[in-house]
Amino acid sequence: QVQLVESGGGLVQPGGSLRLSCAASGISFSMSAMEWYRQAPGKQRELVAYITRRGSTNYADSVKGRFTISSDNAKNTVSLQMNSLKPEDTAVYYCNIKTVAGNNYWGQGTQVTVSS
C-alpha cells in the first residue's frame, strides 16, 4: 500500500522560510515525477513545482526564485524549500507521485500559513 506523509508545515511570518518534506513508502512501481501542489481556501488546487526522476524541475511563475524542489530517489522523498514567503502562499500543500503508468498518489496535505 502506497503511503505519502508530508511534514514541515506551520505558521510563519511574511518573508520567512519553511521546508516541506514528503516521504513515500510502499513504492513498487516506477515514478515519473514527484510534485507539490497547493490549495488555498476557495481556490482550485494548483501545481507549485515538480521534479522528474531524471532531476528536471519546473515551477509555477508565482514561486520561481523563492521555492526549490529536491528529491532523493533512493529514499523516495521529495522536499520543497520555501523562502521569502508571502501571505498569498497560504494554503494546504500536497505532495503527489506520478507514475510512469499515469497514476497519481497523494499525501494528506500540510497546512502552511503566512501571516504576521
C-alpha positions in Angstrom: 0.0 0.0 0.0 1.4 3.4 -1.0 1.6 6.0 1.7 2.8 9.6 1.4 3.4 11.5 4.6 4.0 15.2 4.4 5.6 17.3 7.2 7.1 20.7 7.8 4.1 23.0 7.5 3.2 25.6 10.1 2.8 29.3 10.8 5.5 31.7 9.5 5.7 35.5 9.2 5.9 37.1 5.7 9.5 36.9 4.5 10.2 33.7 6.4 11.0 30.2 5.3 9.7 26.7 5.7 10.8 23.4 4.4 8.2 20.8 3.5 9.1 17.1 3.2 7.2 14.2 1.8 8.2 10.6 2.4 6.7 7.8 0.3 6.5 4.2 1.3 5.1 1.1 -0.3 6.5 2.1 -3.7 6.8 -0.8 -6.1 6.5 1.0 -9.4 8.5 3.4 -11.5 7.8 7.0 -10.7 7.9 9.6 -13.5 7.8 12.7 -11.3 7.2 14.0 -7.7 5.1 17.1 -7.4 4.0 19.7 -4.9 0.5 21.2 -5.2 -1.3 23.6 -3.0 -4.9 24.6 -2.5 -6.0 27.9 -0.8 -9.5 28.3 0.6 -12.0 28.8 -2.2 -9.4 28.1 -4.9 -8.6 25.2 -7.1 -5.6 23.0 -6.4 -2.6 24.3 -8.3 0.7 22.8 -9.3 3.6 24.5 -7.4 6.6 22.6 -8.6 7.7 19.2 -9.9 10.8 17.2 -10.3 11.2 14.3 -12.7 13.1 11.1 -11.9 15.9 12.5 -14.0 16.1 15.6 -11.9 14.4 18.2 -14.2 12.4 20.7 -12.3 9.7 23.2 -13.1 7.9 25.9 -11.0 4.8 27.9 -11.1 5.6 31.5 -12.0 4.3 32.7 -8.6 7.0 30.8 -6.8 10.0 30.9 -9.2 13.1 32.2 -7.4 11.6 31.6 -4.0 10.9 27.9 -3.8 13.2 25.0 -4.6 12.1 21.4 -5.1 14.5 18.5 -4.5 14.3 14.7 -4.2 16.1 11.7 -3.0 15.1 8.9 -5.3 16.8 6.2 -3.2 14.7 7.2 -0.2 11.6 8.1 -2.1 11.4 11.6 -0.6 10.7 15.0 -2.0 11.2 18.3 -0.3 10.1 21.9 -1.0 12.3 24.7 0.4 10.1 27.8 0.6 11.8 31.2 1.1 10.6 34.7 1.1 7.1 33.5 1.9 4.1 35.7 1.2 0.6 35.7 2.6 -0.6 34.5 -0.7 1.4 31.3 -0.3 -1.0 30.3 2.5 -2.6 27.0 1.5 -2.7 23.3 2.2 0.3 21.8 0.4 0.1 18.3 -1.0 2.7 16.1 -2.5 1.9 13.8 -5.4 3.7 10.9 -7.0 3.0 10.5 -10.7 3.8 7.0 -12.0 5.1 6.1 -15.4 1.7 4.4 -16.0 -0.1 7.7 -15.4 -1.4 7.0 -11.9 -1.3 9.6 -9.0 -0.8 9.0 -5.3 -1.5 11.9 -2.9 -0.4 12.8 0.6 -2.8 14.0 3.2 -1.6 17.6 3.0 0.1 20.0 5.3 -1.1 23.5 6.2 1.2 26.5 5.5 0.1 29.8 6.9 1.9 33.0 6.2 0.8 35.8 8.5 2.1 38.4 10.8 
